[in-house]
Amino acid sequence: MALLEAAGYACTRAAASLGVFDLIGVGSTDIVLCQVKTRDWPGAEETEAIRQFPAPANARKLLHRWRDRVRLPDVKEIV
């Protein structure tokens, strides 16, 4: 959340809501929908759920993977 806020997004945390995304960031020109993982990327089924999630054209669907002892996450954009 801190990374998105530092980039100028207003954020809300939706983790543990059993939804597809953990964070939602609203910027001046786009929306970021973010799934956050520790160590491993999500499986094929979860990745497909992210891909199929209906979102506006200006929304970006991101996966953030945080690895141990690494300062920044690995990031993938799902299109």
Buried (B, 14 or more C-beta within 10 A) or exposed (E): BEBBEEEEBEBEEBEEEEEBBBBBBBBEEEBBBBBBBEEEEBEEEBBEEBEEBEBEEEBBBBBBBEEEEEEEBEEBEBE
